[in-house]
């Protein structure tokens, strides 16, 4: 039986736990190795690495996001919360802000307004709900969430593309982090579309990932703001675009990934489905490839090898045009989208000319 942890806790849960541990330390004068927090659907026991009591009315608690079975860049990242217990001013019992390493919103279209720190609504509510019962009458608390390494880690996230500057976001909808196949991951990538719409960007270019983005910027007259990365969830992102009233766009990417869509494969993760060889052979046969070429394609190891075989048979352009047409037709039938398709190789060379 596997000992892998398939779930972890969100940055929002860690921030909540640190805030609660700091407030409890101020009130009791004692520190705690762990605290129990209430998340939307469960209660979670979160370990606290350290708490520093700073005077009578302030404390800072630290914790980190424990590893789980997911390539999450925030794993092992230290999150801290500085809490001050003050005489109440105004109507707010809990005031939350961000410090070093927590990003700031600069573009519309996200859950938080521009100018605010990227601490999402659910984590904000979790912090407020967990701290409020402990606040003495006539008092309020100010909470500042910081992530010392957040600015550097944010470079590996979607934040720069979404206009979130200076650090990571404090996220979570349920308090529990699951693998990248979860709704939380899909929610994170679909925000690209919302930001583009809010910024009134009209001509969008959808690409599978970082390679596609770099090649699109190199080959097309587009900015990063016009590019939407789908990851493996091409079908999901196309469906979400259609729901938001986007009926046409350019689909640009390396043939090794994009070819799967020609076979109706809209989740392109290798473990889910492949079929690249079979799809290429079908379109080669439809465009006049003889048995010798088909056998060579079947014995090939990579998409690039298949392109070389087709090139030698003077079939590469015809087959790639056929693939691009099939991709466009699949998207028309499934999502009622009118898309143009550009297939490229690893150097960014166009493989089809019917766009």
Secondary structure, 3 states (H helix, E strand, C coil): CCCCCCEEECHHHHHHHHHHHHHHHHHHCCCCCEEEEECCCCEEEEECCEEEECCCCEEEEEEECCCCCCCCCCCCCEEEEEEEEEECCCCCCEEEEECCEECEECCCCCCCCCCCECECHHHHHHHHHHHHCCCCCCEEEEEEEECCCHHHHHHHCCHHHHCEECEECECCCCCEEECCCCHHHHHHHHHHHHHHHHCCCCCCEEECCHHHHHHHHHHCCCCHHHEEECCCEHHHHHHHHHHCCCCEEEEEEEHHHHHHHHCCCCECCCCCCCCHHHHHHHHHHHCCCCHHHHHHHHHCCCHHHHHHHHHHCCCHHHHHHHHHHHHHHHHHHHHCCEEEEEEECCCCCECCCCC
